[in-house]
Amino acid sequence: MKLIKKAAVWRRVIYFCIPIVIISLFLTNLSSDTIEITGIDFIGQATFPSGMNFQKTAFGGLSGITYDEKNQLYYAISDDRSEKAPARFYTLKIDLSKGALKQDGVVPVGVKLLLNAKNENFAPRTVDTEGIALGKPGSVFISSEGDASQIINPFIKEFLLASGKEINNLSIPDKFLPSSDYKKGVRNNLALESLTINPNKQYLFTATENALIQDGTEAKPGIPTSCRILRYNLATNQADKEYLYVTEAVKPLINITGKYAQGLPELHAIDNQGHFLSIERAFTGLGFRIALFQISLEDATDISNIDSLQATNTKNIKPVQKKLLLDLRNLDVLLDNVEGLTLGSKLPDGQPSLILVSDNNFQSIQRTQFLAFRLKTASPLQKLLRRLNFNNNP
């Protein structure tokens, strides 16, 4: 009888311990910084009118934004082509201490003019600065689309926060550079609009806003475009991988103006495991369609050795995976030309914030618009429990 009771006890111990062992093994192999976004809540906006000046510069054209957690500051790049003032970025404070963004919650506190390798301001119409990402302590990387119509190459350069001086210049692969016969390279104004660095500062990512000329068509009503995500290893400062990102096919219901534009203006790395947030923006002739996605490079094909997608059998190419998080048209706000996003300060409940910013194109009928969100995230343990069916909550 005692042997039977002992056997029963050991069975209970084994049944209890096995799940713990399994969980321990999974946790050992599960990266603690992997992030899964399970929800998103809008928590307010702040806007600035076009025509506003700050420290003798036209405040606007904000096309990218990045957060400096150590100093609790945000840096936003202007895409002014050194025409209204020299190429520059702004330093901002954004107050989310009450868990929401109020109209007076965004305050510009500084502006820094960019200086090239010769310690000079960039000449008018030689740059089109669009993306910004916090680099090593004391620096930011900035991308420029260049001007394909004038055969001015795009660039990715690193600048000191304190002086705005250029200290590094990443080499752009030849397939991205515009050619004089317009048969290859980035399309004009549809080039390296995005820029992000993963949290451990190992890799920098950018992407074309639309397809390279040799990769396919630009986005058209109801027709997607094939963008390339380009990865740099910051230990070597060399590009090492590329991935295919296919935009959504957006067909306008009504197009009064006859104008149409759509593409991928921004990426933001949310962990070190190849997961990002992306914005797809479309002007459909009657307002803007802004969609926020979570994307993953997992299982995506490296296409860095393919110079032309049109000249390649693409059946075996796996693009990045996409999951729609939010169609911003469902918000009760009038959307402007949203182009930039960054994870921001932690909210009072401990969840991360997300900040989006719009480029007003320096047009009187547009605004500089900041939109704030609360992200709901799942921890590695919560994700593991869902995998093991111990937790069925989304």
N, C-alpha and C positions, 0 to 999 in steps of 0.2 A: 504493500500500500504506500509506504514511504517512497519507494522508487517511482511509483506512478505520480505522486505529488511532485517529487523533484523534477521529473520529466516535464510535467505541466508548467512548472515555474520556469524551467529553462526555455521552453517553447515561447512563453510570454516575453522573456528577456530577449530572445532572438528576434521575435516579431517586432519588438520595440526598437531594438538596436539597428536592424537592417535599414529602415528609412533614415536614421540618423547618419549611418555610414554613407549611404547614397548621397544624402544632402551634403555631407562634408566633402565627399569626392567632387561633387559638382561645384561647390563653392571654391574649392582649391583651384579648379580650372576655369572659374568664371571671373572675368576681369571686374574688379570692384568699381571701375569708372564707366562701365557700359550704362548708357542711359536709354530708357524707353519712355517716350511721351505718351501718356494715356488720356490726356485732356488738355484743353486750353480755354481760359476765360479772359474776356476783354475787361480791362480795369481802368480805362480812361484814355484821354488824348489831350495834347496841347498843340496849338498852332501859332504860326507867325505869319504875318502878311508879307507878300512880296513888296520889294522896295525898302525893306528895313536895312539899316546900316549898323555895323558893329565895328568899333575901332577902325574907322575909315575904310571899311570894306563892305561890299554888298553881301549881306548874309542870305545865303540861299544856295541852290544847286546841290543840296546835301544828298550824295549818292551812295555813301557807305558810312558805317558807324562801327566802333569797337569800344569795348569796356576795359578799363584799367582798374582791376579789383583792388590792388594795393593802395592806390591813391583815390579810389572811389570817384573816378572821372571818366567821361566819355570823350572820344575823339571822332569827329565827323569830317569827312573829306568833301570839299566842294568841287564840282566838275566844271567850274568856270575855267575856260581855256586861257587863263592869264590875260583876259580882256578887260573885265570890270575891275580887277585887281590881280596881282600876281597869284599863281597857283598856291593853294593854302589849305590848312585844315583848322577846324575849330575845336576848342576844349569846352565841354559842357558839364554842368551838374544837373542830374535828374533825380528828383525827390520822390521816392516810392515808400517812404518811411511809414505811411499810413495804409499801405497796401493798395494804393490807387494812384493814378496820375491825374493831377489837377491842371487847369489851364496855366497856372503860374509855376508849375513844377519843373519846367525846363529853363535853365538859365545859362546863356553863353558867358564864359568867364575868361576866354582867351582866344587868340588867333595866331597861327604860326605860318609865316611865308616859307615856301619850299625853296631850297637852294640846291643847284645842281653840283656836279663834281668840280666845277670851276668856281664854286662859291657865289654863283649868280642866280638871280631869279630866272625862272623859265620864261622864255620869250613868248609873246602872244601867239596862240594857235599852234604851238609846238607840242602841247600836251592836252590830254582829256582825262584828268584824274577821276577815277570812278570807285575804286575799292580801297579799303584800309583795314589793316589787321595789326594788333599789338604784337610786337616781336619780343626780343630779349629785353630785359630791364632797360628802359631809357630810349627805346626805338619803336618805330612803326614801319611796316611795309606798306607801300602804296602802288596800286596798278594804274596804268594809263592805257586807254584804248588807242592812242596815237591818232592818225588820220590816214586811213587807207586811200582816200581819194588823192592825197598828196604824197603817198608812199612814205609816210612817217610811221615808223614801227611802234607797236605797243611796247610797254616796258613794265617791269616789276622792280622797284628800287626800295632800299631801306634808308630811312631818315632818322636823325636824332630828334627826340621830342623837344629837347631844350633849345636847340638852335635851328631846326628844320633842315640841317645840312645832310646831303646825300653821303652815305657811307658804304653802300653795297648796291650792286646791279646784277640781277639774275639774268642769265642767258635764256632767250626765248627760242624754242625749237624752230627750225627753218620752215616747217610746214605751216606755222602760224603767221609768218611774216608776209605782208602783201607784196605782190609782184607788179611790175610796171605794165604787164599785159592783162592784169586783173583775172588771171586764171587760177590763182591759189592764194591761200592766206585768209586772214580775217576780213569780214565785210566792214565797210565804213560804219562806224557808230554801233557796231554789233560785236565788239571784240571782248577784251578782258575786263568785264564790268565787275566781276566778283573777286573777293579775296578773303581767305580765312586761314588760320593756323590752328592745329589741334592743341588740346590743353597741355600736352607734354612738350610742345614746341619742336617736335621731331619733323613734322611735315607741314608744308604750305600748299594750299590748293587755290586754284583759280579756275575759271571756266569761260568759254566763249558764250556770248549772249545768244548767238544763232550759229548755224552750221558754217564751218569753213567753206570757202567757195568750192573746193574740190570734194567736199563731203556731201553736198546736196543743196536743196533749195532753202532759202530763208523761210521763216514762218509766214503763212498766208492764211486768209480766212478758211477755217476748217482743215488746214494742213499743218502738221507739226514740223518742227525742225530738229536736226541732230546736232546737239551741242557736244563739245568735248570738255571734260574735266581734266585738268592738268595738275599733276602732283610733283612737288619739289622736295627732295631730301635736304633739310637745312644743315645737316652735318657736312654735306659736300657742295651745297648750293646748286645742285644739278637737278634738272627735270628727270624723273625716272619712270613714271607711269602715266597713262591716259585712260579715260573711261568714257563710254558713250552715255549721254543723258538725252532722252527724247522728251520734248515738251508735249503738253496736252494739245489736242486739236481744238482750237477755239473758233467758233463760228458766230459772228455777231448776229443778233436778232434784227437789229436796225442799224444801219450805218449812214447817218445823215451827211456826214462830212466826206465820206469816201476814203478817209484815212484809216490805216490799220497798222498796228505794231504789236509784236508779241515776242517774248523771249525769257531768258534766265538772267536776271540782273544780280542775284546774290546767293551765296552759299554761306553757311556757318557751321563749323565743326562742333558737335556737342559732346564728343568723347574721343578716345584714342583708338576706337575700334572701327572707324570708317562710317560713322553715322553723322548725318548732317540735317540741318534745316535748309530748305531752299524756297525762294520766292519765284513764282512765275507771274509775270505782269503782262497784261494785254490792254491796249487802247483799242476799243472796238468801234470808235466813231461816236459813241454815246456813253462817256464815262469810262472808268477803269475796271478791269477784272483782275483782282489780286488773289492769288491762291498760295497757301502755305503748305508745304509738303515736308514729311520726314523721309529721308532717302538713306540707302545703304549701299556701300560698295561691295558688300559680301557677295561672292560668286560672279561679280561683274568682270567682263573680259578686259584685259590690258590691251589697248589698241595703239600703244605708242610706236609699234613697228609698222603701222598701216598709215601710209601717206595720204591715201584717198579712199574714203568709204564707197564712193561711187564706182571705183575700179576694183572693188572687193566683193566677194560673196559674203554678205552680212548675216546669213542664216545662223552661223555658229557664234555670232557675237552677242553676248548677253549684256544688255544695258544695265545701268544702276536700277535698283528696286525703289519704287516710290509708293508712299502712302499719303493720301490727302488728309491733312490735319484740320484745315479751315479754309472755306471760301469766304473771304472778307466781305463779299457783297451781302452776306447774311447779317453783318453788323449794322446797327442803327446809326451809321455815320456816313458822311459824304467822303468818299475815298479820293485821295489825290494820287500822284505818280509815285507810289511806294517803290523804292529801289534798294534800301539798306536794312539790315537787321543784325542784332547781336543779342546774346544772352547778357542780361544786366545784373544788377545787385539782387541779393536774396531778399525775399519779401518777409514780413514779420512772421508768417507761418512757416518759414523755412524753405518754401518752394522757390524755384528760380523764376526770375522775370524775363520777359522778352520785349525788346524795344525795336520797333520798325520806324523808319523815317522816309519821308518823300522828298523827291527832287522837284522843286517848283519851276525849273527851267527858266527862272527869272522872268516869268510871265505874270502880268498883273492879275489875270483871272485865276491863277493858281496860288497855293499856300505851301509853306513848309509845315508838314504835319508829322507829329510824333504820336505813335500808337503804342500802348503798353498792354501786356498780357501776363497772366499767371499761368505757368506751365505746371501740369500735374504729371509727376514722374513716378516710375516704378523702380524700386530698389532691386538689386540682383536677387536677393532672397525671395521677394515677392514674385519675380518672374520665374524663379526656379519652382516655387510652390505651384504656380499655375501650370508649369510643364508637367509636374508630377500629379496634377489634378487634386492637390490638397487645397487649392484656393481657386474657386471658379469666378471670382469677381474680376471685372475687366480692369 
